[in-house]
Amino acid sequence: MKETVLPSTFRKFLVTGLGLVIFVFIVLVGISINRSRLQYEEKANIATQNLSAIIEEDINGVINKIDVMLLSVSDEAERQLANGGIRMQDINAYMAKQLARTQEVQGVRMTNAKGDILYGAGVVKGVNVSDRDYFIHTRDILTSDLFISKPLFSRTSHEWSIIIARRYNSPNGSFAGEDHVAISLHTLQSLFL
C-alpha cells in the first residue's frame, strides 16, 4: 500500500525545508562576512602598526639629529668658555652652520645662566626663558640630558612649538646656560602626512 502525502502536508515540508535551507545559507553568509571583517580588521591593525613604526622611526631620526647638533653646540660653547668666554660672532656662525644641516628646526638659540637668549640667528634682545620648563630642567638637573618640552607658544618664533634643550656648563662644572631648538607643530604635523 502506497502512502500519499497530502498537498498541504507537502507544502509544509517544502516550506520548512526551504526555510531550513535559507536559515543555513544565512548562517553561512554571516560566518563568511564575520571572517572577512576579522581579516580586514587584522590587515588594518597591521597597516596601522607599520605606519606607526615608520612615523616613530622618522621622529626618532629627527630627534637624534637634533641631539647631535645640540651636543655639538654645547661642546663648542664649553670650549669657548674654557678659552676666555663665548664670542658672539663665533658661536652664532657655528650655530648657523649646524642649523643648515637640520631642516626640521626653526632655529637654534643659546641662553646664559639667567635665561636670557643671547645667541642664535635672529635673536631678539630682552627675551628671557627662565620661567620655561626646559630652562628650569636644564638648570636644576646636573646631567646634560636632552629635554623635550610640552607644546608651548614660542616667544621668539611666535608659533606653537616643542622645545628640545640641552645644558652646557662653565669650566668649573656649574650651569652656564642652555642651548635649544624649536620645532613648530606644523613641522611635526608634516611628519604624519
VENFENFEN-V413305 format. One record per pair of residues at least 12 apart in sequence whose C-alpha atoms are under 8 Angstrom apart, sorted by sequence separation. I is the first residue (numbers start at 0). J is the second residue. D is the distance in whole Angstrom. If there is no record, write none. Layout:
<<I;J;D> <I;J;D>>
This chain:
<<95;107;8> <107;119;6> <108;120;7> <115;127;4> <116;128;7> <149;161;6> <150;162;8> <165;177;6> <166;178;6> <94;107;7> <106;119;7> <107;120;7> <114;127;5> <115;128;6> <133;146;6> <148;161;6> <149;162;8> <164;177;7> <165;178;6> <76;90;7> <94;108;8> <106;120;7> <108;122;8> <113;127;8> <114;128;5> <115;129;7> <133;147;7> <147;161;7> <148;162;5> <164;178;6> <165;179;6> <75;90;8> <114;129;4> <133;148;6> <147;162;6> <148;163;6> <164;179;4> <113;129;6> <132;148;7> <146;162;8> <147;163;5> <163;179;5> <164;180;7> <146;163;6> <147;164;7> <162;179;7> <163;180;5> <145;163;7> <146;164;5> <162;180;6> <163;181;6> <145;164;6> <146;165;6> <162;181;5> <163;182;8> <114;134;7> <145;165;5> <161;181;6> <162;182;6> <72;93;7> <144;165;6> <160;181;6> <161;182;5> <72;94;7> <143;165;6> <144;166;7> <160;182;5> <161;183;6> <143;166;5> <160;183;4> <161;184;7> <95;119;7> <142;166;8> <143;167;7> <159;183;6> <160;184;5> <72;97;8> <94;119;7> <95;120;7> <158;183;7> <159;184;6> <112;138;8> <91;118;6> <137;164;7> <90;118;7> <91;119;5> <126;154;7> <137;165;6> <138;166;7> <153;181;8> <68;97;6> <90;119;8> <91;120;7> <126;155;8> <133;162;7> <137;166;5> <68;98;8> <133;163;8> <134;164;8> <87;118;7> <133;164;6> <123;155;7> <122;155;7> <141;174;8> <150;184;8> <65;101;7> <138;174;6> <64;101;7> <138;176;7> <137;176;8> <138;177;8> <137;177;7> <61;103;7> <134;177;7> <105;156;8> <112;174;6> <114;176;7> <112;175;5> <113;176;7> <111;175;6> <112;176;4> <111;176;4> <112;177;8> <110;176;5> <111;177;7> <109;176;7> <110;177;5> <109;177;6> <110;178;6> <109;178;4> <108;178;6> <109;179;6> <107;178;7> <108;179;5> <107;179;6> <108;180;6> <107;180;5> <106;180;6> <107;181;7> <105;180;7> <106;181;6> <104;180;6> <105;181;6> <104;181;6> <105;182;6> <104;182;5> <105;183;7> <66;145;7> <103;182;7> <104;183;7> <103;186;7> <81;169;7> <80;169;6> <81;170;6> <77;167;7> <80;170;7> <76;167;7> <77;168;6> <73;165;7> <77;169;6> <73;166;7> <74;167;8> <77;170;7> <73;167;5> <69;164;7> <70;165;7> <69;165;6> <65;163;8> <73;177;8> <73;178;7> <72;178;7> <69;178;7> <69;179;7> <65;180;8> <58;190;8> <57;190;7> <54;190;7> <54;191;7>>
